[in-house]
Amino acid sequence: MIIGITAVLTKLKAFVDAFTRANNAATLQGSGTKSWQNTKGTWGIASNVASTATTAASYPLASIKTGAIAATIKVGFGTSGQFGWGVAYWVADANNWYGSVTDRSSSVSTSTGYECNGCPGGYQICAGYPSCQCGLSSCTGGSGPCNYYQPCAGCGSCGPSPSCNGTGTGTACLNSCGGGCYFVNNGTSCQCENNNFVGVGSYPYTVYTTNYVYWIRTIRSNAGSVSILNSQNMLGTTDSARYFDYVQAQTDHPSDQYVRIQTVLNGAGAATHDINLTTAAKAKSFGIVLYPKTEGTQASTVDNFNYTPTA
């Protein structure tokens, strides 16, 4: 009975570490804090965040012995737009542990777009690609030379007719036509016509689009060899500005053979997914870990760590 009672008493209660203490490049441990250990690489305090200079390719990991294997642990983001940070759980030692980390990848896709060929005089109204038409939406006046659709003034009076022939020199037409006219060059004189468009066609071009996928990857270190157990696509988008607010792992949901991962992408609601880890080697330490990101900016910090035992 005494042994059993002692085991219960050694389990840590729920706590939050916001890392708000004096800078120390060598340890996360501080006065009155839980007993952080540099399990792999070196983590320290820098401007009230947990920070490491250890390369992400070596998976730097800091952990706390909690005395429990069933818990909810949550790590808050370090800096927006950065990836490769996450939560570590069931940490036995530097070579044997699990983690769920943020990541981003990208790819480029191509499609065909269309542009109108140039209109004479540069005046263009497009009636839907790939069919293009030219025109000038109003007679704006001005002086020659009278080129095709060159705004010129001096065609005389339009009157009730949809077109009018006026006089002009071909180089300096003075036009008194009102709005809603389109100009053509009628040799030595200017002619304005209502609702008269000239088809000029279009040409295709290649559109390059970068697509981003935001991932939560669950990883395992077994005897020092790290592998990806699961990659969950959290979002596919052309928006490169998304990032994760936090990563949370619940190690006994919906049963003790599953881990439930919960995350939030900025501006979105929480999303969860379950991972079956039936052969997991469950240890009693939890913490924070880095992972070498696929793309984007490599994280080297996290803001906070939240631990709650669930059994």
Contacts in CASP RR format, 6 or more apart in sequence:
PFRMAT RR
TARGET T0000
AUTHOR 0000-0000-0000
METHOD contacts of the structure
MODEL  1
MIIGITAVLTKLKAFVDAFTRANNAATLQGSGTKSWQNTKGTWGIASNVA
STATTAASYPLASIKTGAIAATIKVGFGTSGQFGWGVAYWVADANNWYGS
VTDRSSSVSTSTGYECNGCPGGYQICAGYPSCQCGLSSCTGGSGPCNYYQ
PCAGCGSCGPSPSCNGTGTGTACLNSCGGGCYFVNNGTSCQCENNNFVGV
GSYPYTVYTTNYVYWIRTIRSNAGSVSILNSQNMLGTTDSARYFDYVQAQ
TDHPSDQYVRIQTVLNGAGAATHDINLTTAAKAKSFGIVLYPKTEGTQAS
TVDNFNYTPTA
10 67 0 8 1.000
11 66 0 8 1.000
11 67 0 8 1.000
11 68 0 8 1.000
11 309 0 8 1.000
12 34 0 8 1.000
12 64 0 8 1.000
12 65 0 8 1.000
12 66 0 8 1.000
12 67 0 8 1.000
12 68 0 8 1.000
12 307 0 8 1.000
12 309 0 8 1.000
13 309 0 8 1.000
14 307 0 8 1.000
14 308 0 8 1.000
14 309 0 8 1.000
15 34 0 8 1.000
15 306 0 8 1.000
15 307 0 8 1.000
16 304 0 8 1.000
16 305 0 8 1.000
16 306 0 8 1.000
16 307 0 8 1.000
17 28 0 8 1.000
17 33 0 8 1.000
17 34 0 8 1.000
17 36 0 8 1.000
17 304 0 8 1.000
17 305 0 8 1.000
17 306 0 8 1.000
18 48 0 8 1.000
18 303 0 8 1.000
18 304 0 8 1.000
19 28 0 8 1.000
19 45 0 8 1.000
19 48 0 8 1.000
19 49 0 8 1.000
19 50 0 8 1.000
19 303 0 8 1.000
19 304 0 8 1.000
19 305 0 8 1.000
20 48 0 8 1.000
21 30 0 8 1.000
21 31 0 8 1.000
21 33 0 8 1.000
21 45 0 8 1.000
21 48 0 8 1.000
22 30 0 8 1.000
22 45 0 8 1.000
23 45 0 8 1.000
23 46 0 8 1.000
23 47 0 8 1.000
24 30 0 8 1.000
24 44 0 8 1.000
24 45 0 8 1.000
25 42 0 8 1.000
25 44 0 8 1.000
25 45 0 8 1.000
25 46 0 8 1.000
25 51 0 8 1.000
25 53 0 8 1.000
26 38 0 8 1.000
26 42 0 8 1.000
26 44 0 8 1.000
27 36 0 8 1.000
27 38 0 8 1.000
27 42 0 8 1.000
27 43 0 8 1.000
27 44 0 8 1.000
27 45 0 8 1.000
28 36 0 8 1.000
28 38 0 8 1.000
28 43 0 8 1.000
28 44 0 8 1.000
28 45 0 8 1.000
28 50 0 8 1.000
28 62 0 8 1.000
29 35 0 8 1.000
29 36 0 8 1.000
30 36 0 8 1.000
30 45 0 8 1.000
34 64 0 8 1.000
35 64 0 8 1.000
35 65 0 8 1.000
36 43 0 8 1.000
36 62 0 8 1.000
36 63 0 8 1.000
36 64 0 8 1.000
37 62 0 8 1.000
37 63 0 8 1.000
37 64 0 8 1.000
37 65 0 8 1.000
37 285 0 8 1.000
38 62 0 8 1.000
39 61 0 8 1.000
39 62 0 8 1.000
39 63 0 8 1.000
39 91 0 8 1.000
39 93 0 8 1.000
39 94 0 8 1.000
39 97 0 8 1.000
39 285 0 8 1.000
40 54 0 8 1.000
40 58 0 8 1.000
40 59 0 8 1.000
40 60 0 8 1.000
40 61 0 8 1.000
40 94 0 8 1.000
40 289 0 8 1.000
41 52 0 8 1.000
41 54 0 8 1.000
41 58 0 8 1.000
41 60 0 8 1.000
41 61 0 8 1.000
42 52 0 8 1.000
42 53 0 8 1.000
42 54 0 8 1.000
42 60 0 8 1.000
43 50 0 8 1.000
43 51 0 8 1.000
43 52 0 8 1.000
43 54 0 8 1.000
43 60 0 8 1.000
43 62 0 8 1.000
43 288 0 8 1.000
44 50 0 8 1.000
44 51 0 8 1.000
44 52 0 8 1.000
44 62 0 8 1.000
45 51 0 8 1.000
46 301 0 8 1.000
49 78 0 8 1.000
49 301 0 8 1.000
49 302 0 8 1.000
49 303 0 8 1.000
50 62 0 8 1.000
50 288 0 8 1.000
50 301 0 8 1.000
50 302 0 8 1.000
50 303 0 8 1.000
50 305 0 8 1.000
51 300 0 8 1.000
51 301 0 8 1.000
52 60 0 8 1.000
52 62 0 8 1.000
52 290 0 8 1.000
52 300 0 8 1.000
52 301 0 8 1.000
53 300 0 8 1.000
54 60 0 8 1.000
54 290 0 8 1.000
56 84 0 8 1.000
56 290 0 8 1.000
56 291 0 8 1.000
56 292 0 8 1.000
56 293 0 8 1.000
56 298 0 8 1.000
56 299 0 8 1.000
56 300 0 8 1.000
57 292 0 8 1.000
59 221 0 8 1.000
59 226 0 8 1.000
59 289 0 8 1.000
59 290 0 8 1.000
59 291 0 8 1.000
60 289 0 8 1.000
60 290 0 8 1.000
61 88 0 8 1.000
61 91 0 8 1.000
61 94 0 8 1.000
61 97 0 8 1.000
61 287 0 8 1.000
61 288 0 8 1.000
61 289 0 8 1.000
61 290 0 8 1.000
62 287 0 8 1.000
62 288 0 8 1.000
63 88 0 8 1.000
63 91 0 8 1.000
63 97 0 8 1.000
63 285 0 8 1.000
63 286 0 8 1.000
63 287 0 8 1.000
63 288 0 8 1.000
64 285 0 8 1.000
64 286 0 8 1.000
64 287 0 8 1.000
64 307 0 8 1.000
65 284 0 8 1.000
65 285 0 8 1.000
66 284 0 8 1.000
66 285 0 8 1.000
66 286 0 8 1.000
66 307 0 8 1.000
66 309 0 8 1.000
67 284 0 8 1.000
67 285 0 8 1.000
68 284 0 8 1.000
68 309 0 8 1.000
68 310 0 8 1.000
68 311 0 8 1.000
69 90 0 8 1.000
69 251 0 8 1.000
69 252 0 8 1.000
69 282 0 8 1.000
69 283 0 8 1.000
69 284 0 8 1.000
69 311 0 8 1.000
70 251 0 8 1.000
70 252 0 8 1.000
70 256 0 8 1.000
70 309 0 8 1.000
70 310 0 8 1.000
70 311 0 8 1.000
71 89 0 8 1.000
71 250 0 8 1.000
71 251 0 8 1.000
71 252 0 8 1.000
71 286 0 8 1.000
71 307 0 8 1.000
71 308 0 8 1.000
71 309 0 8 1.000
71 310 0 8 1.000
71 311 0 8 1.000
72 248 0 8 1.000
72 249 0 8 1.000
72 250 0 8 1.000
72 251 0 8 1.000
72 306 0 8 1.000
72 307 0 8 1.000
72 308 0 8 1.000
72 310 0 8 1.000
73 87 0 8 1.000
73 89 0 8 1.000
73 248 0 8 1.000
73 249 0 8 1.000
73 251 0 8 1.000
73 286 0 8 1.000
73 287 0 8 1.000
73 305 0 8 1.000
73 306 0 8 1.000
73 307 0 8 1.000
73 308 0 8 1.000
74 87 0 8 1.000
74 246 0 8 1.000
74 247 0 8 1.000
74 248 0 8 1.000
74 249 0 8 1.000
74 305 0 8 1.000
74 306 0 8 1.000
75 85 0 8 1.000
75 86 0 8 1.000
75 87 0 8 1.000
75 246 0 8 1.000
75 247 0 8 1.000
75 248 0 8 1.000
75 287 0 8 1.000
75 288 0 8 1.000
75 302 0 8 1.000
75 304 0 8 1.000
75 305 0 8 1.000
75 306 0 8 1.000
76 245 0 8 1.000
76 246 0 8 1.000
76 247 0 8 1.000
76 302 0 8 1.000
76 303 0 8 1.000
76 304 0 8 1.000
76 305 0 8 1.000
76 306 0 8 1.000
77 85 0 8 1.000
77 102 0 8 1.000
77 243 0 8 1.000
77 244 0 8 1.000
77 245 0 8 1.000
77 246 0 8 1.000
77 302 0 8 1.000
77 303 0 8 1.000
78 85 0 8 1.000
78 299 0 8 1.000
78 301 0 8 1.000
78 302 0 8 1.000
78 303 0 8 1.000
79 297 0 8 1.000
79 299 0 8 1.000
79 301 0 8 1.000
80 243 0 8 1.000
80 266 0 8 1.000
81 241 0 8 1.000
81 242 0 8 1.000
81 243 0 8 1.000
81 296 0 8 1.000
81 297 0 8 1.000
82 243 0 8 1.000
82 293 0 8 1.000
82 296 0 8 1.000
82 297 0 8 1.000
82 298 0 8 1.000
82 299 0 8 1.000
82 300 0 8 1.000
82 301 0 8 1.000
83 102 0 8 1.000
83 103 0 8 1.000
83 104 0 8 1.000
83 243 0 8 1.000
83 244 0 8 1.000
83 293 0 8 1.000
83 294 0 8 1.000
83 295 0 8 1.000
83 296 0 8 1.000
83 297 0 8 1.000
83 298 0 8 1.000
83 299 0 8 1.000
84 101 0 8 1.000
84 102 0 8 1.000
84 103 0 8 1.000
84 290 0 8 1.000
84 291 0 8 1.000
84 292 0 8 1.000
84 293 0 8 1.000
84 298 0 8 1.000
84 299 0 8 1.000
85 101 0 8 1.000
85 102 0 8 1.000
85 247 0 8 1.000
85 288 0 8 1.000
85 289 0 8 1.000
85 290 0 8 1.000
85 291 0 8 1.000
85 299 0 8 1.000
85 301 0 8 1.000
85 302 0 8 1.000
86 99 0 8 1.000
86 100 0 8 1.000
86 101 0 8 1.000
86 102 0 8 1.000
86 247 0 8 1.000
86 288 0 8 1.000
86 289 0 8 1.000
86 290 0 8 1.000
86 291 0 8 1.000
86 302 0 8 1.000
87 99 0 8 1.000
87 100 0 8 1.000
87 101 0 8 1.000
87 247 0 8 1.000
87 248 0 8 1.000
87 249 0 8 1.000
87 286 0 8 1.000
87 287 0 8 1.000
87 288 0 8 1.000
87 289 0 8 1.000
88 97 0 8 1.000
88 98 0 8 1.000
88 99 0 8 1.000
88 286 0 8 1.000
88 287 0 8 1.000
88 288 0 8 1.000
88 289 0 8 1.000
89 97 0 8 1.000
89 98 0 8 1.000
89 99 0 8 1.000
89 100 0 8 1.000
89 249 0 8 1.000
89 251 0 8 1.000
89 259 0 8 1.000
89 286 0 8 1.000
89 287 0 8 1.000
90 97 0 8 1.000
90 98 0 8 1.000
90 251 0 8 1.000
90 280 0 8 1.000
90 281 0 8 1.000
90 282 0 8 1.000
90 283 0 8 1.000
90 285 0 8 1.000
90 286 0 8 1.000
91 97 0 8 1.000
91 98 0 8 1.000
91 283 0 8 1.000
91 285 0 8 1.000
91 286 0 8 1.000
91 287 0 8 1.000
92 281 0 8 1.000
92 283 0 8 1.000
92 285 0 8 1.000
94 224 0 8 1.000
95 221 0 8 1.000
95 222 0 8 1.000
95 223 0 8 1.000
95 224 0 8 1.000
96 221 0 8 1.000
96 222 0 8 1.000
96 223 0 8 1.000
96 224 0 8 1.000
96 281 0 8 1.000
96 283 0 8 1.000
97 220 0 8 1.000
97 221 0 8 1.000
97 283 0 8 1.000
97 289 0 8 1.000
98 218 0 8 1.000
98 219 0 8 1.000
98 220 0 8 1.000
98 221 0 8 1.000
98 229 0 8 1.000
98 259 0 8 1.000
98 277 0 8 1.000
98 280 0 8 1.000
99 218 0 8 1.000
99 219 0 8 1.000
99 220 0 8 1.000
99 249 0 8 1.000
99 289 0 8 1.000
100 216 0 8 1.000
100 217 0 8 1.000
100 218 0 8 1.000
100 219 0 8 1.000
100 247 0 8 1.000
100 249 0 8 1.000
100 259 0 8 1.000
100 261 0 8 1.000
101 216 0 8 1.000
101 217 0 8 1.000
101 218 0 8 1.000
101 219 0 8 1.000
101 247 0 8 1.000
101 289 0 8 1.000
101 290 0 8 1.000
101 291 0 8 1.000
102 214 0 8 1.000
102 215 0 8 1.000
102 216 0 8 1.000
102 217 0 8 1.000
102 243 0 8 1.000
102 244 0 8 1.000
102 247 0 8 1.000
102 263 0 8 1.000
102 291 0 8 1.000
102 293 0 8 1.000
102 299 0 8 1.000
103 214 0 8 1.000
103 215 0 8 1.000
103 216 0 8 1.000
103 217 0 8 1.000
103 231 0 8 1.000
103 291 0 8 1.000
103 293 0 8 1.000
103 294 0 8 1.000
103 295 0 8 1.000
104 212 0 8 1.000
104 213 0 8 1.000
104 214 0 8 1.000
104 215 0 8 1.000
104 293 0 8 1.000
104 294 0 8 1.000
104 295 0 8 1.000
104 296 0 8 1.000
105 212 0 8 1.000
105 213 0 8 1.000
105 215 0 8 1.000
105 294 0 8 1.000
105 295 0 8 1.000
106 210 0 8 1.000
106 211 0 8 1.000
106 212 0 8 1.000
106 213 0 8 1.000
106 240 0 8 1.000
106 295 0 8 1.000
107 210 0 8 1.000
107 211 0 8 1.000
107 213 0 8 1.000
108 208 0 8 1.000
108 209 0 8 1.000
108 210 0 8 1.000
108 211 0 8 1.000
109 208 0 8 1.000
109 209 0 8 1.000
109 211 0 8 1.000
110 206 0 8 1.000
110 207 0 8 1.000
110 208 0 8 1.000
110 209 0 8 1.000
111 206 0 8 1.000
111 207 0 8 1.000
111 209 0 8 1.000
112 204 0 8 1.000
112 205 0 8 1.000
112 206 0 8 1.000
112 207 0 8 1.000
113 129 0 8 1.000
113 204 0 8 1.000
113 205 0 8 1.000
113 206 0 8 1.000
113 207 0 8 1.000
114 129 0 8 1.000
114 130 0 8 1.000
114 202 0 8 1.000
114 203 0 8 1.000
114 204 0 8 1.000
114 205 0 8 1.000
115 129 0 8 1.000
115 202 0 8 1.000
115 203 0 8 1.000
115 205 0 8 1.000
116 124 0 8 1.000
116 126 0 8 1.000
116 129 0 8 1.000
116 132 0 8 1.000
116 200 0 8 1.000
116 201 0 8 1.000
116 202 0 8 1.000
117 132 0 8 1.000
117 200 0 8 1.000
117 201 0 8 1.000
117 202 0 8 1.000
117 203 0 8 1.000
118 124 0 8 1.000
118 134 0 8 1.000
118 200 0 8 1.000
119 134 0 8 1.000
119 135 0 8 1.000
119 149 0 8 1.000
119 198 0 8 1.000
119 200 0 8 1.000
120 134 0 8 1.000
120 147 0 8 1.000
120 148 0 8 1.000
120 149 0 8 1.000
120 198 0 8 1.000
121 147 0 8 1.000
121 148 0 8 1.000
121 149 0 8 1.000
121 150 0 8 1.000
122 134 0 8 1.000
122 149 0 8 1.000
123 134 0 8 1.000
123 135 0 8 1.000
123 136 0 8 1.000
123 149 0 8 1.000
123 151 0 8 1.000
124 132 0 8 1.000
124 134 0 8 1.000
124 135 0 8 1.000
125 133 0 8 1.000
125 134 0 8 1.000
125 135 0 8 1.000
125 137 0 8 1.000
125 197 0 8 1.000
126 132 0 8 1.000
126 133 0 8 1.000
127 133 0 8 1.000
127 197 0 8 1.000
129 202 0 8 1.000
130 201 0 8 1.000
130 202 0 8 1.000
130 204 0 8 1.000
131 199 0 8 1.000
131 201 0 8 1.000
131 202 0 8 1.000
132 199 0 8 1.000
132 200 0 8 1.000
132 201 0 8 1.000
132 202 0 8 1.000
133 197 0 8 1.000
133 198 0 8 1.000
133 199 0 8 1.000
133 200 0 8 1.000
134 149 0 8 1.000
134 197 0 8 1.000
134 198 0 8 1.000
134 199 0 8 1.000
134 200 0 8 1.000
135 149 0 8 1.000
135 182 0 8 1.000
135 196 0 8 1.000
135 197 0 8 1.000
135 198 0 8 1.000
136 149 0 8 1.000
136 151 0 8 1.000
136 181 0 8 1.000
136 182 0 8 1.000
136 183 0 8 1.000
137 180 0 8 1.000
138 178 0 8 1.000
138 179 0 8 1.000
138 180 0 8 1.000
138 181 0 8 1.000
139 151 0 8 1.000
139 153 0 8 1.000
139 175 0 8 1.000
139 177 0 8 1.000
139 178 0 8 1.000
139 179 0 8 1.000
139 180 0 8 1.000
139 181 0 8 1.000
139 183 0 8 1.000
139 192 0 8 1.000
140 151 0 8 1.000
141 151 0 8 1.000
141 152 0 8 1.000
141 153 0 8 1.000
141 175 0 8 1.000
142 151 0 8 1.000
142 152 0 8 1.000
142 153 0 8 1.000
142 174 0 8 1.000
142 175 0 8 1.000
143 152 0 8 1.000
143 153 0 8 1.000
143 172 0 8 1.000
143 173 0 8 1.000
143 174 0 8 1.000
144 150 0 8 1.000
144 152 0 8 1.000
144 170 0 8 1.000
144 171 0 8 1.000
144 172 0 8 1.000
144 173 0 8 1.000
145 170 0 8 1.000
145 171 0 8 1.000
145 172 0 8 1.000
146 152 0 8 1.000
146 168 0 8 1.000
146 170 0 8 1.000
146 171 0 8 1.000
146 173 0 8 1.000
146 183 0 8 1.000
146 185 0 8 1.000
146 187 0 8 1.000
146 190 0 8 1.000
147 185 0 8 1.000
148 183 0 8 1.000
148 184 0 8 1.000
148 185 0 8 1.000
149 182 0 8 1.000
149 183 0 8 1.000
149 184 0 8 1.000
150 183 0 8 1.000
150 185 0 8 1.000
151 183 0 8 1.000
152 170 0 8 1.000
152 172 0 8 1.000
152 173 0 8 1.000
152 174 0 8 1.000
152 175 0 8 1.000
152 183 0 8 1.000
152 190 0 8 1.000
153 173 0 8 1.000
153 174 0 8 1.000
153 175 0 8 1.000
153 176 0 8 1.000
153 177 0 8 1.000
154 166 0 8 1.000
154 167 0 8 1.000
154 168 0 8 1.000
154 173 0 8 1.000
154 174 0 8 1.000
154 175 0 8 1.000
154 176 0 8 1.000
154 177 0 8 1.000
154 190 0 8 1.000
155 164 0 8 1.000
155 165 0 8 1.000
155 166 0 8 1.000
155 168 0 8 1.000
155 173 0 8 1.000
155 175 0 8 1.000
155 176 0 8 1.000
155 177 0 8 1.000
155 189 0 8 1.000
155 190 0 8 1.000
155 191 0 8 1.000
155 192 0 8 1.000
156 164 0 8 1.000
156 166 0 8 1.000
156 167 0 8 1.000
156 175 0 8 1.000
156 176 0 8 1.000
156 177 0 8 1.000
157 164 0 8 1.000
157 176 0 8 1.000
157 177 0 8 1.000
158 164 0 8 1.000
158 177 0 8 1.000
158 178 0 8 1.000
158 181 0 8 1.000
158 192 0 8 1.000
158 194 0 8 1.000
162 193 0 8 1.000
162 194 0 8 1.000
162 195 0 8 1.000
163 191 0 8 1.000
163 192 0 8 1.000
163 193 0 8 1.000
163 194 0 8 1.000
163 196 0 8 1.000
164 177 0 8 1.000
164 191 0 8 1.000
164 192 0 8 1.000
165 186 0 8 1.000
165 189 0 8 1.000
165 191 0 8 1.000
166 189 0 8 1.000
166 190 0 8 1.000
166 191 0 8 1.000
167 189 0 8 1.000
168 174 0 8 1.000
168 188 0 8 1.000
168 189 0 8 1.000
168 190 0 8 1.000
169 188 0 8 1.000
170 185 0 8 1.000
170 187 0 8 1.000
170 188 0 8 1.000
170 189 0 8 1.000
170 190 0 8 1.000
173 189 0 8 1.000
173 190 0 8 1.000
175 183 0 8 1.000
175 190 0 8 1.000
175 192 0 8 1.000
177 192 0 8 1.000
180 194 0 8 1.000
180 195 0 8 1.000
181 192 0 8 1.000
181 193 0 8 1.000
181 194 0 8 1.000
182 192 0 8 1.000
182 193 0 8 1.000
182 194 0 8 1.000
182 195 0 8 1.000
182 196 0 8 1.000
182 197 0 8 1.000
183 190 0 8 1.000
183 191 0 8 1.000
183 192 0 8 1.000
184 190 0 8 1.000
184 191 0 8 1.000
184 192 0 8 1.000
184 193 0 8 1.000
184 196 0 8 1.000
185 191 0 8 1.000
209 238 0 8 1.000
210 238 0 8 1.000
210 240 0 8 1.000
211 236 0 8 1.000
211 237 0 8 1.000
211 238 0 8 1.000
212 236 0 8 1.000
212 237 0 8 1.000
212 238 0 8 1.000
212 239 0 8 1.000
212 240 0 8 1.000
212 242 0 8 1.000
213 233 0 8 1.000
213 235 0 8 1.000
213 236 0 8 1.000
214 233 0 8 1.000
214 234 0 8 1.000
214 235 0 8 1.000
214 236 0 8 1.000
214 237 0 8 1.000
214 242 0 8 1.000
214 244 0 8 1.000
214 265 0 8 1.000
215 231 0 8 1.000
215 232 0 8 1.000
215 233 0 8 1.000
215 234 0 8 1.000
215 294 0 8 1.000
216 231 0 8 1.000
216 232 0 8 1.000
216 234 0 8 1.000
216 244 0 8 1.000
216 247 0 8 1.000
216 261 0 8 1.000
216 263 0 8 1.000
216 273 0 8 1.000
217 228 0 8 1.000
217 230 0 8 1.000
217 231 0 8 1.000
217 232 0 8 1.000
217 291 0 8 1.000
218 228 0 8 1.000
218 229 0 8 1.000
218 230 0 8 1.000
218 231 0 8 1.000
218 232 0 8 1.000
218 259 0 8 1.000
218 261 0 8 1.000
218 275 0 8 1.000
219 226 0 8 1.000
219 227 0 8 1.000
219 228 0 8 1.000
219 229 0 8 1.000
219 291 0 8 1.000
220 226 0 8 1.000
220 227 0 8 1.000
220 229 0 8 1.000
229 275 0 8 1.000
229 277 0 8 1.000
230 275 0 8 1.000
232 261 0 8 1.000
232 273 0 8 1.000
234 244 0 8 1.000
234 263 0 8 1.000
234 265 0 8 1.000
234 271 0 8 1.000
235 242 0 8 1.000
235 265 0 8 1.000
235 268 0 8 1.000
242 265 0 8 1.000
242 266 0 8 1.000
243 265 0 8 1.000
243 266 0 8 1.000
244 263 0 8 1.000
244 264 0 8 1.000
244 265 0 8 1.000
244 266 0 8 1.000
245 263 0 8 1.000
245 264 0 8 1.000
245 265 0 8 1.000
245 266 0 8 1.000
246 263 0 8 1.000
246 264 0 8 1.000
247 261 0 8 1.000
247 262 0 8 1.000
247 263 0 8 1.000
248 261 0 8 1.000
248 262 0 8 1.000
248 263 0 8 1.000
249 259 0 8 1.000
249 260 0 8 1.000
249 261 0 8 1.000
249 262 0 8 1.000
250 259 0 8 1.000
250 260 0 8 1.000
250 262 0 8 1.000
250 310 0 8 1.000
251 259 0 8 1.000
251 282 0 8 1.000
251 310 0 8 1.000
252 258 0 8 1.000
252 310 0 8 1.000
252 311 0 8 1.000
253 259 0 8 1.000
253 260 0 8 1.000
253 274 0 8 1.000
254 260 0 8 1.000
254 274 0 8 1.000
257 276 0 8 1.000
257 277 0 8 1.000
257 278 0 8 1.000
257 280 0 8 1.000
258 274 0 8 1.000
258 275 0 8 1.000
258 276 0 8 1.000
258 277 0 8 1.000
259 274 0 8 1.000
259 275 0 8 1.000
259 277 0 8 1.000
259 280 0 8 1.000
260 272 0 8 1.000
260 273 0 8 1.000
260 274 0 8 1.000
260 275 0 8 1.000
261 272 0 8 1.000
261 273 0 8 1.000
261 274 0 8 1.000
261 275 0 8 1.000
262 270 0 8 1.000
262 271 0 8 1.000
262 272 0 8 1.000
263 270 0 8 1.000
263 271 0 8 1.000
263 272 0 8 1.000
264 270 0 8 1.000
264 271 0 8 1.000
265 271 0 8 1.000
286 307 0 8 1.000
287 305 0 8 1.000
288 302 0 8 1.000
288 305 0 8 1.000
290 299 0 8 1.000
290 300 0 8 1.000
292 298 0 8 1.000
293 299 0 8 1.000
END
